[in-house]
Amino acid sequence: MILTVTPNPSLDRTYEVPSLEHGEVNRATAERMDPGGKGVNVSRAVAAAGRRTVAVLPLGGAPGALVAELLDAQGIEVAPVPVAGATRSNIALAEANGVLTKINAPGPELSDTEQELLLETVRTQSRDADWIACCGSLPRGLAPAWYADLVARAHAAGARIALDTSGPALLAALRERPEVVKPNAEELAEAVGRPLMTVGDAVKAAEELREMGARAVLASLGSDGQLLVDGEGTWYGNARVDAVRSNVGAGDASLAGFLIAGGSGPEALASAVAHGAAAVRLPGSVMPTPADLYPAAVTITATVPVNRELTEPVS
């Protein structure tokens, strides 16, 4: 069982438009509504793969009730933490050329009591968990050290942690030595405080995160593939994708694929790459099923192309 923790979940509405015309009336060609948040998406991808998952998340108001209903319809067990504020609603505008414009609401502010209840719910739900995936931004009211506290408590209970967050929350949690962290290129650059222009730059940044405490780093480099850097070595993976429909949740699908495949080594990286590539071919934040995967399109190598320039360098 994979337990996910999403401190700031959302109700996500995605509209597909031919092109986005600012200041004009834009007519959508398709729309969908999904439960959102990085940890929620990981649970959705795990469930789509036919594996058991439990989603721990604070929920409030009508949007929170709808998030729980949508998750239940997808076969995901929900461990809700009732909060006074309403769960946030986000909007994504997906253009035909692959450009995505997102509007993310801030979400409710959690009280001290609600914060502690969230931690306690994680503790009680984690007894049967193979992994705990802690994902996303922290809502108002939670200090950057909140994830570090969660990782420390989880380790004390013998659980393994996969962490997908950024900024001060990531840096604070590294001292508790999470088993794997999953930054993208922008988050990697922010963590080490310098630009990333090549795949080699990303490898060096991932190695620095390991020096800060991460036991393994699974780094998403967008169309340039993914890296896995751990105590056994460094691997690079990519996959051929003919057409990108939406990249919403692709990194979350990758993390789910990595954990489903055991959470370590090149085989898990191959699963991560396959799931991420499948996700970008699907609309909105739809998570891939096994039928959507194309393992033959995935290449994994220990010969990392360190001189390859990133398609989207991070300055």
Secondary structure, DSSP 8 states (H G I E B T S, - for coil): -EEEE-SS-EEEEEEEESS--TTS----SEEEEEEESHHHHHHHHHHHTT--EEEEEEE-HHHHHHHHHHHHHTT-EEEEEE-SS--EEEEEEEETTS-EEEE-----B--HHHHHHHHHHHHHHGGG-SEEEEES---BT--TTHHHHHHHHHHHTT--EEEE--HHHHHHHHTT--SEE--BHHHHHHHHTS-EEEHHHHHHHHHHHHHHT-SEEEEE-GGG-EEEEETTEEEEEEE--S--S--TTHHHHHHHHHHHTTSSHHHHHHHHHHHHHHHHTSSTT----GGG--GGGEEEESS--TT-EEEEEE-
